[in-house]
């Protein structure tokens, strides 16, 4: 029988994770809620994720500007949870 440690080490060695949109969106909502609170989480919505780029939409240009100014911090926190270089860019609509 394999130990849990062996299985985890094998998963780490297998390379980068194949992330689905919903996982990335969940982590984005969590980070936004930590950084900007419930109001920020209600105004900033992840639209889609493709080629390590996360596209965000909002009806308020003020919130998009706030995200744009803090995008490096948000990406750093997301990559810490998802794995190295999971999100390389954030674009706004």
C-alpha positions in Angstrom: 0.0 0.0 0.0 1.3 3.5 -0.9 1.6 6.1 1.8 0.0 9.5 1.5 3.5 11.1 1.4 4.5 9.0 -1.7 1.3 10.1 -3.5 1.8 13.8 -2.7 5.4 13.7 -3.8 4.4 12.0 -7.1 1.8 14.7 -7.8 4.4 17.5 -7.2 6.8 15.8 -9.5 4.3 15.4 -12.3 4.4 19.1 -13.3 2.0 22.0 -13.3 -1.6 21.5 -12.5 -4.3 21.7 -15.2 -6.5 24.3 -13.7 -10.1 24.7 -14.6 -11.9 28.0 -14.6 -14.0 27.3 -11.5 -11.0 26.7 -9.3 -9.3 29.9 -10.5 -12.6 31.9 -10.1 -13.0 30.5 -6.5 -9.5 31.5 -5.5 -10.0 34.9 -7.1 -13.2 35.6 -5.2 -11.5 34.5 -2.0 -8.5 36.8 -2.5 -10.7 39.8 -3.5 -12.9 39.3 -0.5 -9.8 39.3 1.7 -8.4 42.4 0.0 -11.5 44.5 -0.7 -14.2 43.0 1.5 -17.7 42.0 0.5 -18.3 45.1 -1.6 -15.2 44.4 -3.7 -16.2 40.8 -4.1 -19.7 41.9 -5.2 -18.3 44.3 -7.8 -15.4 42.3 -9.4 -16.4 39.2 -11.2 -14.0 36.7 -13.0 -15.2 36.3 -16.6 -12.9 33.7 -18.0 -9.5 32.2 -17.7 -7.3 31.3 -20.7 -3.6 30.9 -21.3 -2.7 31.9 -17.7 -4.6 35.2 -18.1 -7.6 36.0 -15.9 -10.2 38.3 -17.4 -12.3 40.4 -14.9 -15.4 42.4 -15.5 -17.2 45.0 -13.5 -19.9 47.6 -14.1 -17.8 50.1 -12.1 -14.7 51.6 -13.5 -13.6 52.6 -10.0 -13.4 48.9 -9.0 -11.6 48.0 -12.1 -9.0 50.8 -11.5 -8.6 49.6 -7.9 -8.0 46.0 -9.1 -5.6 47.3 -11.8 -3.5 49.1 -9.2 -3.3 46.0 -7.0 -3.1 43.3 -9.7 0.5 42.3 -8.8 -0.5 41.7 -5.2 -3.6 39.8 -6.2 -1.7 37.6 -8.7 1.0 36.9 -6.1 -1.6 35.7 -3.6 -3.4 33.6 -6.2 -0.2 32.0 -7.4 0.7 31.2 -3.8 -2.6 29.2 -3.5 -2.8 27.7 -7.0 0.8 27.0 -7.6 3.7 28.9 -9.2 2.9 30.8 -12.4 -0.8 29.7 -12.5 -1.9 33.3 -13.3 0.5 35.5 -15.2 -1.8 38.3 -16.2 -5.0 40.0 -15.1 -7.0 41.9 -17.7 -10.1 44.0 -17.1 -13.1 44.6 -19.3 
